[in-house]
Amino acid sequence: MALFLSLVLVFFLFGPTMGKQIPYEDYMAQLKACPRECRCPPNFPNAIYCDNKGLKHIPTIPPHTWYLYLQNNLIEILSEDALRNATQLRWLNLNHNKITSEGIEEGALKAMSHLVHLYMDDNLLTSVPSSLPSSLEQLQLSRNRISKIPAGVFADLDRLNLLDLQGNKLMDDAVTEVSLKGLTNLVQINLAKNQLSSMPLGLPSTTTQLFLDGNNIEKIPGEYFKSLPKVAFLRLNRNKLNNNGVPKEVFNISSILDLQLSHNELTEVPVIPSNLEHLHLDHNKIKNINGSNICPVSAEDLDDFVNDSVPRLRYLRLDGNEIKPPIPRDVILCFRLLRSIVI
């Protein structure tokens, strides 16, 4: 009786906030069904916290749960039974468990038709999970053992805008137009710290942020970015790029704003596009920098200085090369908006 009165009191204190999401009867049922291993805040009845509990199995989750936190446990099986009633889930955090690809029971995820965020970083997956709900907008699978992206696994995920696969074991033959088909609204893809030796093919034309740090990429095809007209943030740090693998005009695209090429084997500065704002070239083998060679605007255009046409570069990092100060005057004259040069 004391527990009941306490719950009633909490409802009257927080009811105006909760009532928009969950009726009183459902609110009471949700709190009573809270798994004993977990914590269910009365003022946030749609959330269940089961993190850091040493759990080996997912407890039975009540039906009005929107946010489920199961990170930092010892879970090996993503059970269909445990999640059978959790059809209203929007957010599922399974980071830092021991879930294998074989441990994801068929249909365990598909029934969650409202799921928007799925976090499965730091598990033991060897393949991107199948039967993902079409409602997903963010899928994070970093630091697993993924070497395979099954054909058609993203076929229904036309709402997905973020895909994080960094720190896995993906090779060139795993990241293809066939394996990525269906990602028609993808904005960010993170393929850093995999085993790629060439630029990935088949990336959606909607890609704005492409992260490829820490691979073994040696060459960028000259026409590569023609199929990526919206790419604005490109990271290729810690690869094996040298001058022969980077065509002179390959980055000369109007969409790019931030370009990172740190820790490669370049001896020359590539052509800098007019709209680029941040350029990281530190820890390469560059010996000098020549403004007339890298300036995207002709000397005549610079003489007729107009704010709209002047190169937009604001930050340039060149430390860890063989360049000795000062920076040549023609570089300063070209990039008049530069606010910071690290050398």
C-alpha positions, 0 to 999 in steps of 0.5 A: 500500500505504501508503494502504491501511495508513493507512485500516486504521489509521484504521478501527481507531481510529474503527471503533466509531463508524463501525460503527454506520452503515457496514460495513467493506467499505462504509466502504473502498469509500466512501473510495476512491470519494471524488471527487478534488475533495472532502474525505472525513474518514475518521472521518466517512465518511458526509460529503463536503465539496465546498464552496468548490472553484470547482466548475461541476459536481457530481462523482459521489457514492458511494452511502453518502453521508449529508451532502453539502456543495456550497455556495459553488461555481459549479454551474449544473446539478443533475445526475441522473447525479451523484446517481444513486447518492446515494440515502442522502442525508439532508442536501444543501447547495447554497447559493450556487451558480448553479442555475436552475430549468431546471438541475434535471434531472428526477428528480435529487431524487426518487430521494433517498428519505431526504433530510431537509434541502435547502438551496438558498439564494442560487441563481437559481431562479425556481420552487419545484423539482418532484419533491421527495422526500416525506422532506423536513422542511426546505426552504430556498430563500431569496434566489432569484428565485422568483415561482411555486409550482407547484400540487401541488408540496408534495402529498407533503410531509406531513413538511415542518415548515420552509419558507423562501422569504424574499427572493424575488419572490412576489406574492399570486397565488403563495401560495394554498391550492392552491399550499400544499396538502399541507403538513399538518405545517408549523410555520414558514414564512418569506415575508419580503422578497417582494412580498406586498400582503396576508396570504397565504391557505391557510397550514396550520393547523399554522403556529406561526411566520409571518414576513412582514417586509419586504413591502407588506402594508396590511391584516389581515382581522379573522378571519384568525387563526381559521384559524391556531389555533397561531400563536405567533410573528408577524413583520410588521415593515417593512410598510405597516400603519396603524390602518385595516388592523389591526382592534382585536381581530385579535391577541387570540388565546390562542396568540400569544406574540411579536408584531413590528410594528416599522417600520409606520404605526400611531398606536395600540397594538392590543389586547394578548392576555393570553398575549403575552410580547413586543411590538415596536412600535418605529418607528411613529407612536404618540403615547401609550399608554393602559393602560385601552384596551389592557389585556386584563383588566378592572380588577376582575380586576386587583384580584383578582390571580392569577398565572394570569390576569394579562397575561403581557407581559414585553418591550415596545418602543416606541422610534422613536415619538412617545411621551414618558416616563414610561410611564403608571401604568395600563400598569404596573398592567396588565402587572405582569410587564413586565421591560423597556420600551424607549422 
